[in-house]
Amino acid sequence: MFFLQNVFAKPWGFLRFPVEVAQIINPIVVWLVIIFSSIILLIAFLSFRKKNSKRLLLVFIAFSFIFFQSFLNLIDFYFSPGVFMNPAVQGVFDLIIISALFIALFKK
């Protein structure tokens, strides 16, 4: 009963456990993201090279930024945890990625 009171004492109390689990598995997640982003970047590059379209160039640019962001997250994790890749910097990366994908989606 004390556990439930502690978990639901604050509006975000129920998120405490998932956040702790995410912090524990973060080293694994950082490496998985860099591996998957490099594979997707390679696929996007090969697709752009084959079709040579402006839409695929924008998709390639978006995946390049995803790879670059994940690479910086990997470096930040080991050398300066949370100092360089803070939420503001990640927000700028996310805005660039979403913008490139949005433009690629609606480009004729």
C-alpha positions as protocol buffer text, in pm:
chain_id: "A"
residue {
  index: 1
  type: MET
  ca { x: 0 y: 0 z: 0 }
}
residue {
  index: 2
  type: PHE
  ca { x: 288 y: 238 z: 78 }
}
residue {
  index: 3
  type: PHE
  ca { x: 429 y: 171 z: -269 }
}
residue {
  index: 4
  type: LEU
  ca { x: 103 y: 276 z: -437 }
}
residue {
  index: 5
  type: GLN
  ca { x: 79 y: 589 z: -225 }
}
residue {
  index: 6
  type: ASN
  ca { x: 435 y: 678 z: -317 }
}
residue {
  index: 7
  type: VAL
  ca { x: 378 y: 610 z: -689 }
}
residue {
  index: 8
  type: PHE
  ca { x: 55 y: 808 z: -712 }
}
residue {
  index: 9
  type: ALA
  ca { x: 152 y: 1084 z: -469 }
}
residue {
  index: 10
  type: LYS
  ca { x: 241 y: 1320 z: -754 }
}
residue {
  index: 11
  type: PRO
  ca { x: 80 y: 1352 z: -1098 }
}
residue {
  index: 12
  type: TRP
  ca { x: 384 y: 1199 z: -1270 }
}
residue {
  index: 13
  type: GLY
  ca { x: 456 y: 937 z: -1004 }
}
residue {
  index: 14
  type: PHE
  ca { x: 351 y: 649 z: -1226 }
}
residue {
  index: 15
  type: LEU
  ca { x: 631 y: 738 z: -1470 }
}
residue {
  index: 16
  type: ARG
  ca { x: 907 y: 694 z: -1213 }
}
residue {
  index: 17
  type: PHE
  ca { x: 952 y: 319 z: -1273 }
}
residue {
  index: 18
  type: PRO
  ca { x: 961 y: 332 z: -1657 }
}
residue {
  index: 19
  type: VAL
  ca { x: 1211 y: 619 z: -1642 }
}
residue {
  index: 20
  type: GLU
  ca { x: 1435 y: 420 z: -1409 }
}
residue {
  index: 21
  type: VAL
  ca { x: 1418 y: 120 z: -1642 }
}
residue {
  index: 22
  type: ALA
  ca { x: 1502 y: 344 z: -1940 }
}
residue {
  index: 23
  type: GLN
  ca { x: 1806 y: 476 z: -1754 }
}
residue {
  index: 24
  type: ILE
  ca { x: 1924 y: 124 z: -1682 }
}
residue {
  index: 25
  type: ILE
  ca { x: 1896 y: 4 z: -2044 }
}
residue {
  index: 26
  type: ASN
  ca { x: 2022 y: 333 z: -2193 }
}
residue {
  index: 27
  type: PRO
  ca { x: 2371 y: 199 z: -2287 }
}
residue {
  index: 28
  type: ILE
  ca { x: 2210 y: -78 z: -2492 }
}
residue {
  index: 29
  type: VAL
  ca { x: 1958 y: 158 z: -2651 }
}
residue {
  index: 30
  type: VAL
  ca { x: 2229 y: 408 z: -2752 }
}
residue {
  index: 31
  type: TRP
  ca { x: 2419 y: 138 z: -2939 }
}
residue {
  index: 32
  type: LEU
  ca { x: 2104 y: -7 z: -3101 }
}
residue {
  index: 33
  type: VAL
  ca { x: 2003 y: 337 z: -3227 }
}
residue {
  index: 34
  type: ILE
  ca { x: 2345 y: 402 z: -3381 }
}
residue {
  index: 35
  type: ILE
  ca { x: 2339 y: 60 z: -3552 }
}
residue {
  index: 36
  type: PHE
  ca { x: 1984 y: 98 z: -3687 }
}
residue {
  index: 37
  type: SER
  ca { x: 2038 y: 458 z: -3795 }
}
residue {
  index: 38
  type: SER
  ca { x: 2353 y: 364 z: -3986 }
}
residue {
  index: 39
  type: ILE
  ca { x: 2167 y: 83 z: -4165 }
}
residue {
  index: 40
  type: ILE
  ca { x: 1877 y: 314 z: -4254 }
}
residue {
  index: 41
  type: LEU
  ca { x: 2122 y: 582 z: -4367 }
}
residue {
  index: 42
  type: LEU
  ca { x: 2289 y: 332 z: -4600 }
}
residue {
  index: 43
  type: ILE
  ca { x: 1952 y: 223 z: -4742 }
}
residue {
  index: 44
  type: ALA
  ca { x: 1848 y: 587 z: -4796 }
}
residue {
  index: 45
  type: PHE
  ca { x: 2177 y: 661 z: -4969 }
}
residue {
  index: 46
  type: LEU
  ca { x: 2146 y: 360 z: -5200 }
}
residue {
  index: 47
  type: SER
  ca { x: 1786 y: 455 z: -5282 }
}
residue {
  index: 48
  type: PHE
  ca { x: 1884 y: 813 z: -5362 }
}
residue {
  index: 49
  type: ARG
  ca { x: 2176 y: 698 z: -5577 }
}
residue {
  index: 50
  type: LYS
  ca { x: 1951 y: 461 z: -5770 }
}
residue {
  index: 51
  type: LYS
  ca { x: 1656 y: 698 z: -5832 }
}
residue {
  index: 52
  type: ASN
  ca { x: 1835 y: 1036 z: -5805 }
}
residue {
  index: 53
  type: SER
  ca { x: 1519 y: 1223 z: -5701 }
}
residue {
  index: 54
  type: LYS
  ca { x: 1492 y: 1535 z: -5487 }
}
residue {
  index: 55
  type: ARG
  ca { x: 1245 y: 1365 z: -5255 }
}
residue {
  index: 56
  type: LEU
  ca { x: 1489 y: 1085 z: -5179 }
}
residue {
  index: 57
  type: LEU
  ca { x: 1762 y: 1345 z: -5128 }
}
residue {
  index: 58
  type: LEU
  ca { x: 1548 y: 1504 z: -4854 }
}
residue {
  index: 59
  type: VAL
  ca { x: 1484 y: 1163 z: -4700 }
}
residue {
  index: 60
  type: PHE
  ca { x: 1858 y: 1094 z: -4711 }
}
residue {
  index: 61
  type: ILE
  ca { x: 1924 y: 1430 z: -4543 }
}
residue {
  index: 62
  type: ALA
  ca { x: 1670 y: 1350 z: -4270 }
}
residue {
  index: 63
  type: PHE
  ca { x: 1828 y: 1011 z: -4203 }
}
residue {
  index: 64
  type: SER
  ca { x: 2172 y: 1172 z: -4209 }
}
residue {
  index: 65
  type: PHE
  ca { x: 2061 y: 1401 z: -3928 }
}
residue {
  index: 66
  type: ILE
  ca { x: 1916 y: 1105 z: -3738 }
}
residue {
  index: 67
  type: PHE
  ca { x: 2250 y: 926 z: -3769 }
}
residue {
  index: 68
  type: PHE
  ca { x: 2444 y: 1239 z: -3671 }
}
residue {
  index: 69
  type: GLN
  ca { x: 2216 y: 1294 z: -3372 }
}
residue {
  index: 70
  type: SER
  ca { x: 2254 y: 934 z: -3258 }
}
residue {
  index: 71
  type: PHE
  ca { x: 2632 y: 955 z: -3303 }
}
residue {
  index: 72
  type: LEU
  ca { x: 2643 y: 1268 z: -3089 }
}
residue {
  index: 73
  type: ASN
  ca { x: 2421 y: 1096 z: -2831 }
}
residue {
  index: 74
  type: LEU
  ca { x: 2669 y: 808 z: -2820 }
}
residue {
  index: 75
  type: ILE
  ca { x: 2961 y: 1044 z: -2768 }
}
residue {
  index: 76
  type: ASP
  ca { x: 2764 y: 1244 z: -2512 }
}
residue {
  index: 77
  type: PHE
  ca { x: 2673 y: 928 z: -2321 }
}
residue {
  index: 78
  type: TYR
  ca { x: 3034 y: 829 z: -2269 }
}
residue {
  index: 79
  type: PHE
  ca { x: 3217 y: 1161 z: -2242 }
}
residue {
  index: 80
  type: SER
  ca { x: 2978 y: 1428 z: -2113 }
}
residue {
  index: 81
  type: PRO
  ca { x: 2651 y: 1268 z: -2000 }
}
residue {
  index: 82
  type: GLY
  ca { x: 2370 y: 1507 z: -2082 }
}
residue {
  index: 83
  type: VAL
  ca { x: 2589 y: 1816 z: -2107 }
}
residue {
  index: 84
  type: PHE
  ca { x: 2619 y: 1855 z: -2483 }
}
residue {
  index: 85
  type: MET
  ca { x: 2311 y: 1674 z: -2615 }
}
residue {
  index: 86
  type: ASN
  ca { x: 2061 y: 1841 z: -2389 }
}
residue {
  index: 87
  type: PRO
  ca { x: 1689 y: 1864 z: -2478 }
}
residue {
  index: 88
  type: ALA
  ca { x: 1739 y: 2198 z: -2657 }
}
residue {
  index: 89
  type: VAL
  ca { x: 2000 y: 2056 z: -2896 }
}
residue {
  index: 90
  type: GLN
  ca { x: 1793 y: 1743 z: -2955 }
}
residue {
  index: 91
  type: GLY
  ca { x: 1491 y: 1963 z: -3027 }
}
residue {
  index: 92
  type: VAL
  ca { x: 1682 y: 2141 z: -3304 }
}
residue {
  index: 93
  type: PHE
  ca { x: 1781 y: 1807 z: -3457 }
}
residue {
  index: 94
  type: ASP
  ca { x: 1422 y: 1685 z: -3435 }
}
residue {
  index: 95
  type: LEU
  ca { x: 1294 y: 2001 z: -3604 }
}
residue {
  index: 96
  type: ILE
  ca { x: 1539 y: 1961 z: -3893 }
}
residue {
  index: 97
  type: ILE
  ca { x: 1450 y: 1592 z: -3932 }
}
residue {
  index: 98
  type: ILE
  ca { x: 1076 y: 1651 z: -3924 }
}
residue {
  index: 99
  type: SER
  ca { x: 1105 y: 1944 z: -4165 }
}
residue {
  index: 100
  type: ALA
  ca { x: 1305 y: 1742 z: -4417 }
}
residue {
  index: 101
  type: LEU
  ca { x: 1059 y: 1452 z: -4401 }
}
residue {
  index: 102
  type: PHE
  ca { x: 761 y: 1688 z: -4426 }
}
residue {
  index: 103
  type: ILE
  ca { x: 901 y: 1860 z: -4733 }
}
residue {
  index: 104
  type: ALA
  ca { x: 988 y: 1524 z: -4892 }
}
residue {
  index: 105
  type: LEU
  ca { x: 637 y: 1400 z: -4828 }
}
residue {
  index: 106
  type: PHE
  ca { x: 467 y: 1691 z: -5003 }
}
residue {
  index: 107
  type: LYS
  ca { x: 724 y: 1763 z: -5276 }
}
residue {
  index: 108
  type: LYS
  ca { x: 599 y: 1693 z: -5625 }
}
